[in-house]
Amino acid sequence: EAAVPRSIEILIMVLTTVVIGFPHAALDALLIHQNNSGSDGGPRNRAWLQYFGLLGLGTATWLLQPELALMAFLVMTVYHFGEGDTQSNPKSLGLVEMVARGGSFLVTIHSNHAEVVEIFALIVGGNSEQSIANVMNACTIMQICYVVALVSVGTHLVSNLQLASARNLLLEIVSINLMYYMAPPLLAFAVYFNLYHS
């Protein structure tokens, strides 16, 4: 197995995030404006207040309770990615498919356990082994939910292989899971978030 140097992983992550990921986040302002256009400004102002209120709450949580913030971030990541991936599928299986598609990054937590523990230790301050153990235990619960959802969606897709859309979605899910299983975590996340999701 050829290992990708951590410096190269970080470089790819930073470059693709700056070039692709940041513009993706910039869409928030456009969405707030678009969803509140034609209004008297009140709904738009409330939307911005909610947006910045959540941003402030998130920042405070990261500063005061990084362990809790990381766990919440992982749950919200499953939701965000799953919602984005299922939005264009009129035959979506709802929450089950959202978890099965949005939780693919959980594969790397299993397949690259030691490296993920190291990354999470950096994120939560690394000052408590118990904090990392708590986050990893939460990840285990998330992974169990993910596997149940993935098996459910996979079974549904295999039973509908006569449909091109089912074959394409199955190929997509298998490919993304293989990438997360085989690639180093930062590289896999950079490819998924910055090249696929964005």
N, C-alpha and C positions, 0 to 999 in steps of 0.2 A: 504494500500500500504506500503510495507516494504521499507524503505529508506536505501540506501547503504551509509555508512559514507564516507564523502569526502576523508578522509585519505586512505580508502581502494580503492576508485576510482583512486586516484593519484598513489598509490602503484601498482595497476594492470597496469595502463597506462605506468608507468616508466619501470616496469619489462618486460612487453611484448615488449615495444619499444626497450629496450636495447638488448633483446634476439632475437627478430624477426625483428623489424623495422629497426634497424641499418644495419644488413646484407642486407636487401632489398635495402637500399640506396647505399650500397657498390657495387651493381650491375652496377651503373653508370660507374665506371672505366672499368669494363669488357665490357660493351656495346660500350664505346668509342673505346676500343682496338679492339673488334671484328668487328665493323663497318668500321674500318680503317686499318685492317690488310692487309698486302700485298702492302701497299702504301709506298712511299718513306719517310714517316714521316711528310711531309708537311700537309696533311689533318688531321692527328692525332693531330699535334701541333695546328692547327686551331680549332679543336674540343675542345681541352683542353682550349684554349684561350677563346672561346665562353662560355664554362662551367664556368670557373672562373670569366669571365667578368659578366655573369648573376648572379653568386653568390655574387660578389661585389656590383652590382647594387641592388640586393635584400636586402643585408645587409644595404646599405646606405638608401634605402627606409624605411626599418623598423626603423632605427635610426632617420631619419629626418621627416618622414610622416607615423607614425604607423597606422593611420586610413586608409589611402590609401593602405598601404601594406597589412592590414588585408583584405580589400575588394578584392584586387587583388589575395591574397592567396586563398580566398574562391572561386573565379571564376576559378582559376587554379586547385583547388582541384576537382571541378566538372569535369573539362576537364580530369585531370589525372586519376581519378577513373573511369570515363566513358570510356575513351579510353582503359584502362586496362581491363575493364569488357566486352567491345564489341569486342575487338580484336580477340577473339577466336570464334566469331559468324559470320559465312559466310553469314548469312541472316539478319545481323544487319540493322536496320532502319537508320543508320548513325547518324547524329548530334542529332536527336530527341531521339534515344535510348541512346546515350552517356549522354545526360542531364538527362534522366529518370533513368538511372542506377548510374551515377556519383553524382547526386544531392541528393541522399537519406539522407545524413547527415543533409540536410536542414529541415527535419521533426523534429529533436530534437530542432531546434531553435524555432519552433512553440510550441512544446509540453512541453518544459522545458525553457520557455522564461526567467524567472527571473534568473535562474542559468546561462544561456548562457550570459545574459547581464552582470552578475558578472564576468564571465570568460573573456568576451571581454573587460570589463573595466580594468582588470588586464593586458591584452595584449596591449592595446593602451595607457596605463599609467593612465587611470581612472581620468585624470585631467579635463575632459570636458564632461558634459552631452550631449552637442551637438555632440561631436565626436561619442559617443556611439549611439545616435539617428541616425546619418548619416549612420553608419554601419548597424544598424537594418533596416533602410529604404531600403538600398541596398539589405539586406537579404530578405525583403518582395518582392521586384521586382524579385529576384532570385527564391523565392518560387513560385511565380505566373508562371514563365517560367517552373519551375520544374513540377508543377501540370498539366500544359497544355501538356508537354512532357509525363508525367506519364499516363495521361488519353489516349493519343494517342497510346502509346505502349501497355497499358493494353487492350484497345479496339482491337488492332491488335492481341494480344495474345489470348484473349477470342474468337475471331473469328476463331482462328486456334487451338482450344483445342484438335482436333483430332490428332494433332502431339505431340509426347512425349516431343520434345524439347520446344514447346510452353508451355506445362503444367509445365515443370521443371523451365523454366525461370520465369513464372508467380509466382510459389511457392517461388522462390528465391527472387523476387522483393517484394512480400508481406511479407515474413519473415524478410527481412532487414528493411523494412519500419516499421513493428511492433516493431522490436528491438529498432530502433531509437525513436519510439513514447513512448515506455514503459520504457526503461532503462535510467538512468542518462547519461547526455551527454558525460562525459569523459569515462565512462565505455563502452558506446555504440561505441564511436569512437575507443577505444582501441581494442575492439572485431573486429570491421569492418577492421580497418587499419592493425592491427598486426596479426590477425588470418585469416581473409578472403582475404583481398586484397594482402597482402605480400605473 
